[in-house]
Amino acid sequence: MNKRSEPSIFEVLSTKMVTPNMRRVTIGGQGLATFPHGQDGGYVKLMLPGQSTANKPLVRTYTIRRQSADALDIDFALHGDEGSGGPAVSWAQEANPGEEIRVGGPGPAKPLSPDADWYFVLGDMTALPAIAVNLATLPDDAIGDVLIEVQTQDDKQDLQRPEGVALHWLINPEPGLKPELFEQAARAIPWRQGRVYAWSATEFEVMRRMRSYLRGERGLGADQLYISSYWKQGLVEDQHRVVKRADAEQSRA
């Protein structure tokens, strides 16, 4: 994302529940006039209206689930007690058509490598929008396995994907807790033959376990692995960013 670019003003067009714990906010308006095309799976910085910290706008990062000619769809995972997951989720639940929001970006998507024999894709509900975009862009003959953690059976989504890509769903009513459940489910998926490309975006503690497995045990280097934590249980985004940076530096040492 170009850090020097000024945020654009978008307007809330509509909201809806995609599943019981996933809410979609569709934004458009004048901000799209200068917004580049083809940004599915990229990210934006939402500057939450009426909220600030240290005299700066409160900013949260979200994936672009879908871009159309006149709108962006942004999906919000409703983590937390009674469906609340911090200020961004609160905004998404309360936003009404016609309200404005400043938006920075876009930042680049993290696509799957095109030269793999098979794919191993891991994520929770915060990563589901990016996973959905990536699966839809795979060639028809692609094969692989996808593990997605959701809160309830009804949070499963019908994702467009090649026939040879198997979906595995893990139900965890308390996302961010019991990271060993995700690790156990990932390890239980048989390892296929050939060159793999692994893509993993999860909660921080789950990420560390997946990094140990994929990088440490399976020996995947940067050319075969994208791995990131999208959030950390108990921390807001700014705090998570600090912990994430320190962890990355330590893991490279």
N, C-alpha and C positions, 0 to 999 in steps of 0.2 A: 504494500500500500504506500502511496506517495504521501509521506508525512507532511509535506508542505502544502498539500491541497486543502482547500477550505471545505468544511462540512457542507452538505446540501440539505435543503429543507424538503422533507417528505411529508406526505399526508396519509393518515390511516384511511384505507379504503374499506376494509372489512375485517372481521375476526370470526374464527370458528374453532370448535374442538375437533381435532383430527382423530384422537383417541381419548380415553378418559384422563390421561396424563400428558397429553401433547396438545398445545394450543397454537394455532396459526394466526399470525397477524400479517395482513397483506397491505403493503404501503406503495404509494405511487405519487403522482403529482409532479410539480415542477422539478424536483430533484432528479427525475429520470432523464431530463433534457441533456444533462452532461454526464450521465452515468454510462459507462461502457457496456456494450452488449456481451452476451455469452459468459456471464459470471456465475452460472449455477455451480454450487459447491465452494465458491469463494466466501469471503467473510466481510462483514461490515461492523463498524463501531457505532453503536446506538448511544446517543447522548440523551439520557433519560430526562424528560421534561420536569422542571421544578425540583430537581435533585442535584446536589453538588457536594463536594468535599474539598476543603482547603481552597474555597473560592474557584474551584474548577468543576466543570460538568461531570456528573457521575456517568462513566462510560462502561458499557458492557459489549462483549464481542459475541456475534452470532453468525451462523452459517446462512448463506442464501440457499434455501431449498429449491426454489424455482424462480427464474426470471422470464417474464413474458414481455410483450411489446409495451405494456403500460403499467407493469407492477412487479414487485418483488414479494415473494412469500418467505416469511421468517417463522420457523417453528421453535417453540419454547417448551422444554421439558419441565413439567411441574413437580419438581422435587421439593421435599420438605413437609412439615406438618400441615395437614389440611390443604395440600396442594400449593403451598407458598414456597418460593425458592429464592427469596431475595428481591431487590428492587426491580430488576428487569422482568421477572415473572409477575410481580405485582402490577407493573405497568401493562404487561400484555393482557392480564386478566381484566383490567379496568379501562383499557383503551377503547375509544369510540370513534366511529367514522367521522372524518372531518378534523380530528385533532392532528397537530403537527409534531414532528420530531426531527431533530438534526441528526444526520447520518454521515459518518466518515467512511472512506474506502472507495472501491473495494480492495481487499487484500486477496492474494492468490489462493486458488484451490490447491488441494494436495491429492492429485489424481493417482490412480494405480499405474504402475509401470506397464508399458505395452509388450515387453519382451519376456514375460514370465510363462512358464509351462503351466503353473497353477497359482491360485490366489488364496491367501489366508487373511480374512478381514475380521477385525475384532472391535467392538464398541458397545457403548451403552446408549441411553436415549438422547444424551447430548450430542452424540456422534451420528445418530440415525439419519439426520438430513444429509450429511456429507456422504455417508455410506450409500444412501439411496441414489444420489447423483452418480457416484462412482460405479455402482453396479449397472446402472442403466447405460453407461457408456462402454461397457465391455463388449468385445466381439461375440457373435452368437456361439462360437465354438469354445469359448472360455470355460475352464473348469475351476473348482475351488470350493472352499467352505467359508461360511460367514457365521460368526457368533455374535448375537446382539442380546444384551441384558435389558429387559423391560420390567415395569413394576407389576403388571397384571397380564393375564391372558388376553384381555381386550386391548392391550397396547400394541399387540402385534400388528404389523402393517403388511399389506400385499405389495411387495417390492418388485419392480421390473428387473429382471436379471436373466442371464442365459440359462438354459435348461440344465447345464452341467454344473451350475453353482448351487450348492446345498445351503439352505438356511437352518441355523440352529438357534433356538430361542431359550434364554435363561430367564426365569421369573425370579425377581428379587424385590419384594415389597418395600425394602429399605435400601435404596441406592446409596452407595458410598460406604455401607457397612458390610461386613463379611466379605472382604476382597478375595478370600480363599475360594469362595464359590465360583467366581469367574475363572480363577486360575485352574481349578479342578475341571471345569467344563472345557476350557481351552485345551488342556492336556489330554482330555478324553477323546478329542477329535483325531482320528488316524492321520498320521503324517504321510502325505502323498509323495510319489516319486517325481523327480525332475526339479527344475529351477523354480523356486517359489518367490513370490513377492508378497510380503506381509505388511499389512496396514492396520495400525492399532491406535485408537483414541478412546481413552477411558478416564475414570477418576484416578487421582494421583497414586494412591497406594496400589491400585490394580495395575497401573502403568509400570510401576517398579517391578512387580511380579512378572509381567509380560516381557519386560526388557531382560530380566534375568533368564527367562525361558528362551526367548527368541534370539537375543544377541549372545547371551552367555552360553546356553546349552546347545542351541541350534546353529550358532555361529554365523548369524546373518549380519552382514555389514550394511553400510548406508545405501548401497546400490540395490539391496533387497529388502529394506525395512524402512518404513515410516512409522515412528512411534511418538505419541504425545499424550500428555494429560490435559484434558479440557477443563478440569475443575478439581478441587480438593475438598473433601468433607470437612465442614466446620470453618472454612475460610472463604472470604469474598475474593473477587477476581484479582484485585491489586495484591492482596496477601499471597494468593496462589502464585502469581507471577514471580514474586520474590523467591518463594520456596522452589519453584520450578527452575528458575535460573541457577540457584545455588546447587540444586541436585544435578543439573546438566553439567555444570563445571566440575563437580565432584566425580561424576561418572566418566568424564574425559581424562581425569588426572591419572 
